[in-house]
């Protein structure tokens, strides 16, 4: 009994640490952008550092072997397209949206990912809807609440709790919602890629490598001035190092352990904690603007998230049982045991 409580406490602590890291990343990058850091340059640096962390980690976990990184032409093309559109473009949209809106709004928007992923999976035929099932109706109802919350954050401000300068809310909201759609598509692609081509860690290595290159090329094409690559402040340097190293390595390990011991539903339940931490810190410490409309919309998005998760409880349970049956039959060859894509955790993919 004590051991059960101990393991449960470790899992809760792990997810609190993960969400705290993501909240700190959001606050750091927002401050770095305020100091004039270019968004696209930040994405290129972040992905480059992530590759430098993930590549040796992949080699170590696979006992010095690199055959797990091997890709055929077809697999490489799939991964390349995913890296460009689901990592480079999506991260640019997210961080530009963060730059134009607020830290609290950016993190609140990410709570829409499970609902939008369900909707896209339904439209693409990956998910079937049972009209007489209460849980299926909960998925639809929760998704609609999430989308309604997002529209409330974007279109209705209400009175401000703190006075501050106005930002480009509409464009930022569009970019953030585009990020949600892009990440949702990426989750679906990750499942396909991990099933047919690569394990999740190897996929992350390729994505970070190709995203760093494509981000650098795209940035150089758009901005001819080499001075934008300079890191001028301490905050900008810390944001790059924290995003490329800490945010990449620590959450990956903690999420892998949590998903293995507690399942994906447990991890997703802590998503709103990042929004709460970010909003509280930026409001009380940094004095960031907070509108009533955005607060109401964020709460609606969180409520919708939990309704969708309640509807998917049965799905997660079924997948866990199937995984256990597979584990009892298959023999592990000593390589990395991360065979299930880490898409059900915090953000789905790294942003």
N, C-alpha and C positions, 0 to 999 in steps of 0.2 A: 504493500500500500504506500509506504513512504517512498519507495523507488518510483512508483507511478507518478506521485506528486512531484518528485524531483525531476523526472524527465519532462513532465508537463511544464514545470517552471522554466527549464532550460529552453524549451521550444518557444515559450512566450517571450523570454528574454532575447532570444535570437531574432525574433520578428520585430521586437521593439528596436533593437540595434539596427536592423536593416532599414526600417522606416525612418529612424533618426538620421542615418547616413544619407538617405535620399532627400530628406528635408534640408539637411545641411548643404547638400549639393545644390539644391534649388536656390537657397539663400545666397550662397557664395557666387553662383553664376549671375544671379540678378545684380548683385553688387558689382561684379566685374564688368557687366554690360553698362552699368551706370558710370563706370570710370572710363568708358570709351572702347572697351574690348570688342573686336569684330566677331560677330556670331559665327560666321563660316570658318574663320581662323580657329576659334575655340573648338569647333567640331573636329577639325582636322587634327589639332593637337591631342584632343581627348581620345580619338580613335587610334592615333599612332601610339600613345602611351598604353592604351588598353591592349594593343597587339603585343607590345613588349612585355606585358605582364602575362597574357594568356598563352602565348606561344611556348615559352619555357615551362609553364605550368602543365600544358598538354603533354609535352615531352616527358616530364617527370612522372606524371600519372600513368603514362603508358610505357614506363620503364625504358626510356631512351629511344623508343621506336617512333617513327614518323609516318608509318604506313596508314595510320588512321586518318591522316590529312590528305590522302590520295584522292584525286577526283578525275573522272573522265571528262570529255569535252562537254557532254550534255549536262553533267552535274555542275561543272564550272560555270556554264552559262546561267543556270538557275541561281547559283549562289551569287554570281556577279550582278544579275538583275535585282536580287533581293538586297544586296549590299547597297546598290545605288539608290533604289527607290524606297526601301524599307528602313535603311539606316541613315544614309547621307541626307536624303531629301526630308525624311521624317524628322530627324534630329534638327535640321535647319528650321523646319516649321515650328517645332516645339520651342526651341530656344529663342527664335525670333518672336514667337507668341508670348513667351515669358518676358522678353525685353519690352514688348509693347503693352503688356497688361500688368499683372502682379503675381507675386510668388504664390499666394493663396489660391488665386484663380487657376493658375497653371496646374497645381497639384490636384485641385478639385476636379478639373476636367478629366484627369486620368482615371477617375473612378467610373467613367463611362465605358471603359474598354471592355469589361466582361459583357455588358449589355449589347454593345455594338458588334462585338465578335459573335455573339449568339445570333444577332440579326443577319449578319453577313453569311454565317454558316448555314442559316436557314435558307437564304436566297440562293446559295451555291449548292444546296442539296446535301451538305455534310451533316445537317441536323434535321431530324424529323419532328413534326409538331403533332401532338396528340390533343385534339380539340376537347376531348372529354376529361383530360387530365388537369387537375388543379395546379400541379407544378408547371405544366407547359403554359398555362394561362399566366402563372406568376412570372415566368420568364418574359412574356410579352408585356405584361403590365409594368414590371420593373424596368424594362428597357425604355418604355414610353416615359416613365417618370424620370429616368436618367436624362433622356433627350430634352424633356421639358425643363429640367433643372439647368441644363446647359443653355437653353434658349433664354431662360430667366437671367442667368449670369451675363449673357451677351447683350440682351435687349432691354432689360429693366435694371436700372441702377438704384433707384430710390434715394433716400437721403444718406449722406456720408457720415460715418461715425467719427472719422477724423478728417479735417480739411487738408486737401493736398491738391497738387496740380493734376489736371486731367490728362489721360494718356489715350492713345489710339486704340480704343477698346474694341471697335467693330473688327478691324483688320486683325488684331491680336486674337480675338475670339475665333475668327474664321481659320486662322493658322493653327490654333490649338485643337479645334474640332477636326481639321484636316489631319492633324497628328494622331488623334484617336482612331480615325478611319484607317490611316496608314499602318498604325501599330496592330490594329485588329486584323488587317490583311496579312501582316507579317506573322502573326501568331499562327494563322492557318498555313502559310507557306513553311513556317518552321516545322510544323508537324509533318508535312510532306517530305521536306528535305531530310529531317532526322530519321524518317522511316525508310527512305530509299537510298540516301547517300552518306550522311555523316551523323556522328553522335553530337549532342548539343555543344560540348566543349570545343570540338574540332570545328563545328559550324561557327561558333563565336570567334575563333581564331581567324578563319577566312573572312568573316563579315567585317571584323575590325581592320584587318589588313587592306581589304578592297575599299572599305569606306574611307580609310585614311588617305589612300591614293586618290580616289575619286573626289574627295573633299578638297584636297590640295590642288588638283587640276582645275576643278570648278572655281575655286577661290582665285587662283592665278589668272583664269580666263576673265573673270568679272572685274577683279581689282588688279590694276596694273602696278599700283604702288606697293613696293616691297616693305615699306614702313609699317604696314598694317600687321605684319608678322611679328613685330616687336612686342614683347611683354614688358609693359612700362611700370606696373604697380605690383606690390606684394600680393594684393588680393587676386589679381589676374593669374599670377604664378601659382598660388595656392589652389585656385579653382581648377587649373589644368592638372596639377599633380593629384589633387583629391579626386577629380573625376576620372582620370585615366588609371589611377592605381587603386586607391581606397575603394571607390564606388564600384570598380570592376571586380576586384578580388574578394573582398570581405562578403558582400551580399551573395555572390555566386556560391561560395562555400556554405554559408549559413542557410541559403535557400535550398541547396542540394540536400543538406542534412535534414532540414525541416520537411521537405517534400517526401523524403524517404521514410521518415519516422511518423509524420502526422498527416501527410497527404496534401494535395493542392488546395482543398477547400480551407483548411486551417490557415494556410499562408495568405490566401486572398482576403480572409476576414480582417486582416490587419491593414489593408490598403488605406482606409480612411484615416488611420493614425498619422500618416505622413501629412495629410491635409491639416489635421488638428495641430500638429507640432509646428508646421510652417506658418499657419495663420496666427497662432498664439504668439510665436516669437516675433514675427514681423510687425504685428500690431502693437504689442506691448513694448518691445525693445527698439525696433527701427521706426515705429510710427508710420507704417505703410498704410495707404488709403484702404478703407474697408467700407463698402457700400452695403446697405441692407439687402438690396436686390441680389447681390452676389452671394451674400451669406445665406439667404433663403434658397437660392439656386444650388449652392454647394451642399446644403443639408438635404435637399431633394435628390441630388445625384447620389449621395451616400445611402439614403433610404432605398432608392431604386436599385442600387448595387446589392444590398442585402436581400431584397426581394428576388432578384435574379439568382443570387447564390442559393437561396432557399429552394428555388425551382430546380437548381442543378445538383442538389444534394444527392438525389437518387443516381444521377449520372456518375458522379465521383465515386459513389459506393460501388457501382457496377464495374468501373474501370479498375478500382483497387482489387476487387475479387479476381478479375481476369489477370491482373498483373501477378497476383499471388500464385495463381495456377500456372502461369508461364514460368515463374521463378522456380516452382517445384519440379518442372520438367527440364528446363534448360540448364546447362553447365556454363559457369562463367569462366572465361579464359584468362583471367588475371589482368585484364585491361581496365580502362575506366568504367565505373559502374553507373555512369550518368547516361542511361539509355533513353530516358524520357525527357523531352524538351522542357526547359524551365519556362514555360509560357503561362503557367497558371499562378505564378507568384505575384509579385508586387506590380510590375509594370508590363509584364509580358516580354518586352525587349528593352534593352538599355536605352534610356533617353537622357 
